[in-house]
Amino acid sequence: MITNEKILSLTERHDYLQHALGDPTSMSNEAFVKISKEYSELTPVVEAAIELRDARNECFDLAEMMSAGDDPEMKAMALEEMLELKDKIPAMEKKLSIILMPKDVADERPAILEIRAGTGGDEAALFAGDLYRMYEQYAHYKGWKFEAMSHSSADVGGFKEVVVSIKGTGVFACFKFESGVHRVQRVPSTESSGRIHTSAATVAVMPEPEEVDIVIKAEDLRIDTMRASGSGGQHVNTTDSAVRIVHIPTGIMVVSSEKSQHRNREIAMQEIRARLYQHERDKVESEYSASRKDQVGSGDRSERIRTYNFPQGRVTDHRINLTLHKLDQVLAGEGLGEIIDALINEDQALKLASMEDGL
């Protein structure tokens, strides 16, 4: 439970910051930026805290009115108002607890999304294409920029693999629970007997780091150029344009094989930064997860997280046992938001429970 003392300390800190910002000439630009950032982050916290404090105070005043007054009608009105407030206070406390929860520093970042066809041959590649379009539409609904950085198309359609950059505020917070194995169950168009096939695609989502987050030494990289594979005939790429970058200390390797060698180097460096940043995050997360058994997902791309069943028109997220009978809306991107919101809510609930347990 968030005490009134905690609320008082929050409001006092907010008042101090507001007063300091009123005289910017008394501090350096660096200090001003730092205080401004803290003030803007603390403002919604204090607003929620004041709302809770005022509701508690009003409940106390109404209780006193009931005990001191003699008018039965006034007592009845006070009781009704107090009961209404008491019903609202738990939601206010939860709202403030969520705001006070330690933030994932990467939540507001853009993200790099990787989709790779898994088991299932041509069907897996087609399904990877379905996932690509689902995420593209979801990003469109959110107003984010969705751009393929590199891709390897399959002959039947879809992708063997595709790497995407998604730009916008809060991208990683929404996409981070998508990492893992996505399974599809449907009857392929080439299946004459109507037998249902199961295929899979793997998804990995990494926050896109800022330049200051990751420092890469030139001597830690091995950069190779090689012949890019083409589609055959007159379209085959005959230049050494593909770029492979290996980060020697970790063994992390990235390959980009678009048409321009210069662009391939940019893409590969962008992806290697994201992979190294995620590598560091994974080390911290594994230590944290060891002390918290319950979690929505580890982000491990080997973990089966969701099944898309076409014959029954349903999508099931196995981590939270959520089933929606609206496969078309989910694949169209619009319905995906319902699953993502449920995953975020479950993650918040688990973190709140951990905080209450003193973890």
N, C-alpha and C positions, 0 to 999 in steps of 0.2 A: 504494500500500500504506500502511495506517495504522500508523505506527511506535509502538513502546513509549513513546517520548518524548511523543508526542501523547496517548497514553492516560494517562500520568502527569500531564500538564498538566490534563486533564479531571478526573481524580480529585482533584487538589489544589484546583481551583476548586470542586468539589462540596463538599469538606470545609470550605473557607473559608465557603461560603454556609451550610452546616449550622451551623457555629459561630456565625456572625452571627445566625442566626435564633433561636439559644438565648438571646439577650439582646435582645429586642425593645424594651426601654425605652431602649436606647442610640441609637435612630434614630427619625426621623420616621415617621409613618404611610405617607407616600408612598414613602419608602425601603424600608420593610418590605414593602409590596405589590410593589414592583419586584424585590426580592431573592427574595421568595416565588415570584414568577412564574418567574424565572430558575432557581431551585432545582427547581421542579416540572418544567420543560422539560428540565433537564439530567439529572435522575434516570434516565430510561430510557436515555439516552445512556451514562451511566456504568455502568449495569447491563450493557449490551451490551459496553462496553469491557472491564470486569472479566472477563466471560465469555471474551472473546477472549484477554486477557492470561493468564488462568489456563490456558487450553488450550495456548497457546504455551509457557508455563513447564513444563507437564506433559510436553509433547513433548520439551523439552530434558532434563528429568530422566530420561525413559525412554531417551533416546539415551545418556546417561551411564551408566545402569544396564546397557545392552547392551554398552557398551565396557569397563566395569570388571568386570562379573560373569563367573564361570566356569561357572555352572550353565546348561546348555543349555536346560532346561525354562523357567527364569526368563527367559532371553534371548528364547525363542520367545513367551512371554506378553507381554513388554515390546514386542516387535516388533509383535505383533498389536494391542495397545492404541495404539501410536504410529501405525500405519497408519490405524486407525479415526479417531483425532484429526485426522490430516492430511487425511482426507477431509471432516471437518466444518469445519475452519478456514476454507476459502474462503467457505462460506455465512455464517459468523460475520462475516467481513470485509465481505461484501456487505451484511449486515444493518446493521452499524455505519456503513458508507458511506452507506446510504440515510437512516439517522437523522440523520447529520451534514449531509446535503444541504440547501442553502438552501431554506427553506420559502416557499411562496406564502402571504402573509399573509392571503389571502382564503379559503384552503382550508376553514377551520372555520366560515365564515359560512353563514347561510341564503342562499337564492338566489331570483331572480325568473326564471321560465321563460316564454318567449313561443313560441307555436306558431301559424304562419300557413299557410293553404292556398296552394299555389303553382300551378304549371301542372297542368291536368287537370280544371278545372271542379268538378262535383259530386263526382267521385271524389277529388279533392284534399281537399275539405272532409271527406269521410268518413274519409279517411286521417288528417287532422289530429285527428279524434276518436279514432281508434285509438291514435295517439301519446299523446294526453292520458290515455287509460285505462291505457296501458302505464306511463307515468311515475307515475300515481296509485297503481297497484298496487305498483310498485317502492318508492315512498316509504312505502307501508303496510308492506311487508316490513322496511324499515329503521327503522320506528317514528317517522317524521317526519310533521309536520302539512302537509297538502296542501290548499290553499284557492284557488279561482278568484277572482281580483281583478276581472277584467272579461272579457267575452266577446261575440262576435257569432256567433250560431248560423246555420247554413245551412238552407235550406228542406228539403233532403233528409236532414238529420241531420248530425252532426259540427259543425265550426266553420269559419267564415271566418278567425277569429283568436280566441285565448284567451290571457290573461295570468294566471299562477299564482304564488302565493307559497308557497315550501317552507321550513318552519321546522325546525331541528334542528341538531345538531352535525356538522360535516363534510359538509354538503349540497353546497356548491360543489365540493369536491374530487371528488365522485362525478359531478356533473352537467356539469362544465365542458367535457368532451370531446363533449358532445351537440350543441353549436352547429354548424349547417351545414345542408345540403340532405339530406333523407331522401327516398328514392325508393321508390315501390311499383310492383310489376308484378303485375297480376291481371286477371281477367275481370269487368267490372262486371255487376251483376245485370240491367241493362237491355240488355246486349249479347247479342243472339239468335244471332249467328254464332260465339260462343265465342272471339272475338279478344281477345288480351291487350292491355290498355291500360297505359301508363306515366304515373303522376302523381307529384306531389311536394309536400312541405310543408317549410317552413323552420323551424328551431328556433334560438332565441337564449337563452343562459343568462348571467345577470349576477349577481355576488355582491351581496348586499344590504348596503349600507354602514351604518356606525354614524353617528350625528349628527355626531361630531367629524371624520369622514373627508372630508366634503364641506360646504363653506360656500357657500351660495347667496345672493347679494345680491338683495334684492327688486327693485331697478332692472334686474336682468338678466333678469327674467321678464316675459313678456306672457301674461296669463291671459284667455281668452275663454270666454263661455258661449254655447251654441248649441242649436238644436233637435235633440234626439236622434231618431234614426231608429227606428221601431217596426216591428212585424210586420204592420201594417195593421188595418183594422176597428176594433173597440172597444179593441184593445190598443195602438193607436198612441199614442206619448208626445207629448202636446201642450204640455209645459212645456219651458222652456229649461234643461234639466238637464245636458246634456253639457258637459264642461269640456275645453278645449284649453289646454295650457301650452307655450310656446315659450321655450327658453333662448336668448336673443338672441346672446350671444357665440359659441356653437357651432352654432346653428341646430337643435339637437335639439328635436324636437317630440313630445309625448305627448297622446293623446286618450283620455278615459274617458267612456263613455256609459251607465253604469248608471242606475238610477231616481233615486237621491238625488244632488242636486248637491253636498251637503256631502261625501258619501262619494266622489263622483267627484274632488273636489279632493284628498282624502287619497290616493286611488289614484294620481292623476296625479303628485303630489309624490313619492310613494314610488318610482314608476317613473323620474321624471326624475332623482332622486338616484342610482338604480342606473345609469342610462345615463351620467351624468356621471362616476361612479366608474369605470365600464368604459372610458369614453373616455380617462381618465388612464392606466388600466392598459394600454390598447392602445398608447399612445404609448411607454410603457416597453418593452412586449413587442416592438414592431416594431424597436426599437433592439437588443434582445437577440437577436431572431431573425435579424437581419442578420449576426450573427457565428456563428450556429448554424444550419446549413442543414437539419439533420434535426430534425423536430419532429412530434409526433403529429397536431397540428392547430392551425391559426392561430386558430380560433374564429370565422372569417369565415363568416357565414351563406350566402354564395354558393358555398362549397366543398361539393361532393358528397361525403358521408362514408359513407353506408350505403344498401344496397338490400334491400328486403323482397320476396322473390319468392314469391308464393302458390302458383302451379302446382307449383313444386319444393319448397315448404315450407322454404325456406332464407333466412338472413339473412347478408349479406356486409358487413363493414366494410372499406372500400377503403383506409383509411390503414394498416392493419396486415395486410391480406390474410387476414383471419380470416373463415371461413365456418362457420356452424352450421346443421345441418339440424334445427332445432327452433324453427321460426317461431312455433308456437302458444305455447310456453313463454316466448319472448322477449316477445311481445305481451301475455302475461299478467303481465309484470313480473318474474317469478321468474328467467327465463333471461337477462334484461337484465344482471344482475349479473355473469355470466360475461364478457360483452363489456366492461363497464366495468372489471372487474379486469384484463383483458388490456391495455386502453388505458393504465391506470395503470402497469402493469408495464413496458410499452414506453416510456412517458414517462420512467420512472425509469432504465431502461437507457440511453436516449439522454443523459440528464443526467449519468449516471455516466461515460459515454464522453467527454462534453465536459469533465468535470472532469479525467479522466485525460489528455486532450489539452492541458490547461492553458488551456482557454477560460474 
